[in-house]
Amino acid sequence: MQNKNSLLLAMRNLTLRQLRALSEIQAYGRIVNAAKSLGLTAPAVTLQLKQAEAEAGLTLFDRTSDGMRPTAAGRAFIDAARAIEERLRMLTDEIDAIRGARLGSLIVGAVSTAKYFAPRLFAGFMHDFPGIDMKLVVGNREETIISLREHQIDVALMGRPPRDLDVHATVFGDHPLVVIAAPCHPLAGRRDILKEEIAREHFIIRERGSGTRISFERFLGEVPGKLDEPGTEMDSNETIKQAVMAGLGIAFISAHTVAWEVEAGRLAVLDVVGLPIRRQWFAISRADRAVTPTLGAFRGFLESKGATFLPVLGKLYPAA
């Protein structure tokens, strides 16, 4: 018990500067780069690291030829540092709210499919709340979930809530999934294409783990043998669209990513039985995160107006 109390006292001696130094060392991998980011000298950052290690009684970083790598203890310190930084930003929002000011900041993560409407959504929110400082971070589904887990973002825009993280999810609109082809494809213009027929086509597909790939596998999983050789894998919607337009195959994709190309006649949405699959868009935040006035305002905006910033499905897919 005495050792535990001693450790608790030592942890209370840690400073915000030391914790920020640890976070920057982890982010940049080298003390000299972390120092540049913090506006300090390399010896000053080295001193903060040594002081933190002395308080913990443990090594927080391994010094390798590839740079500084956090140990298990170091990762625990960095997680705590991120949580504290998040809480300080929340405190700023709360104080602004008490003062009656519509100020604050919000870091929003978005899966790559959401980048096709997120800028318009941001513009709408910032018009209603001009005093809020917004930042958008785009990544794939796995990267976005990691950012949410590690307190690097306040809220995430994605198609399915993660299963391994306790979250609060707010629905703000439909997320339709369709099959696209080049306008000259033999199936373009056909009606009521059966799933078994479409499964014989060559698909251009997203990487494993992406929300679109998961929905694709669920849709065609019951067709014998289809998932053994599902198609050619590409890691971005833009590359997939270009491949389909070039006639390399067809693709299962979010309707929101192809609105412009369909309207311009560069892509065609195929009339497949069972499609479009109607998923939903969610705004997701950690369940253990306090709801600041800024986060509350963003959730409210999405619930009341979010769907208006999504492409209208009827314009893309008249048969829907």
C-alpha positions, -999 to +999 in steps of 0.1 A: +000+000+000+029+023+008+045+017-026+011+025-043+008+057-023+043+067-032+036+061-069+004+081-067+024+110-052+050+107-079+023+108-106+009+140-091+043+156-096+041+152-133+036+184-153+016+191-184+048+200-202+063+166-194+032+148-207+031+169-238+068+161-244+060+124-242+032+128-267+053+147-292+082+122-288+058+094-297+043+113-326+076+123-342+099+094-331+129+116-324+136+141-296+149+168-320+117+167-340+095+167-309+115+197-296+109+216-329+072+209-326+071+222-291+093+252-297+119+240-273+155+228-274+163+191-276+181+191-242+149+206-226+127+178-240+153+152-230+152+166-194+114+164-194+116+128-205+141+119-178+121+136-151+090+117-161+109+084-162+123+092-127+088+099-113+076+066-128+106+046-119+104+030-154+118+034-189+091+051-210+109+049-244+132+025-260+160+042-279+163+023-312+181+030-345+147+038-360+139+063-333+121+065-300+095+038-294+072+039-263+073+010-239+042-004-223+046+022-195+052+049-221+020+041-239+001+043-207+016+078-200+007+089-236-029+077-233-032+097-200-017+127-217-042+126-246-071+122-222-059+152-202-055+173-234-090+164-244-104+173-210-086+207-211-103+214-245-136+204-230-130+227-201-124+256-225-157+248-242-175+247-208-161+280-197-171+296-230-206+283-225-207+297-190-196+331-204-224+329-230-200+327-259-207+304-289-170+294-290-151+262-288-133+236-309-141+203-324-119+177-341-140+155-364-128+123-379-144+109-411-140+077-430-129+082-466-164+077-480-177+106-459-152+131-474-176+135-504-201+154-482-182+163-451-169+197-464-205+208-473-216+197-439-188+216-422-196+247-441-233+245-430-223+240-393-197+268-394-224+291-409-246+284-379-218+284-354-191+308-367-172+309-334-164+272-333-129+261-346-133+230-367-107+204-379-114+175-402-093+143-402-100+118-430-089+082-428-101+047-435-124+029-410-096+013-390-076+046-387-107+065-377-116+040-349-080+042-336-081+080-335-114+078-316-100+053-291-069+073-285-087+106-279-072+121-311-107+131-324-139+142-306-164+126-330-163+103-360-185+102-391-189+066-403-213+040-415-213+015-387-204+020-350-174+000-338-182-031-318-151-031-296-155+005-282-182+019-259-197+048-279-226+071-283-240+070-318-262+097-335-279+088-368-280+117-393-289+102-426-292+073-450-261+057-465-271+038-497-248+013-513-251+005-550-233-013-579-218+009-606-205+003-641-192+022-671-222+036-691-213+013-720-214-019-699-238-045-712-257-045-679-262-007-679-299+001-685-310-035-677-338-039-651-340-063-622-305-079-625-303-109-603-276-112-576-264-144-591-259-127-625-241-097-610-218-121-590-204-134-623-190-099-631-154-088-622-156-065-592-132-037-582-134-038-544-122-019-513-095-032-489-104-057-462-119-041-430-135-012-448-172-006-442-179-009-479-160-042-482-179-057-453-213-048-468-201-062-502-192-095-486-225-097-468-244-089-500-227-115-522-216-140-494-245-163-501-235-168-538-213-200-538-176-193-544-179-156-549-159-146-519-131-170-527-120-147-555-140-115-549-122-093-573-094-067-577-086-048-545-080-011-545-076+011-514-095+043-524-129+052-539-113+075-564-091+047-578-121+024-580-142+049-599-114+055-624-110+017-628-147+013-635-148+041-659-119+025-677-139-007-681-118-028-658-149-041-639-179-030-618-179-019-582-200-021-550-198+014-536-214+042-516-239+061-537-226+093-520-191+088-536-204+087-572-230+115-573-211+138-596-200+110-620-235+096-624-250+130-630-223+137-656-229+104-673-195+090-666-208+061-645-241+042-644-258+027-613-270-008-621-306-019-612-297-050-591-324-068-572-319-061-535-301-029-540-296-002-529-287-014-495-297+013-471-273+017-443-271+048-421-245+075-413-236+079-377-218+106-357-199+086-330-182+097-299-168+079-269-194+070-243-170+081-215-166+116-231-185+144-214-208+162-238-195+197-242-217+225-256-197+223-288-202+186-292-238+189-282-243+217-308-227+195-335-249+165-327-280+187-327-270+202-361-266+167-376-299+154-362-318+184-376-299+193-408-273+166-415-294+147-440-298+178-462-260+177-470-262+142-484-268+135-521-304+127-529-307+090-538-335+095-563-313+116-585-287+089-586-309+058-587-343+065-602-355+030-596-351+033-559 
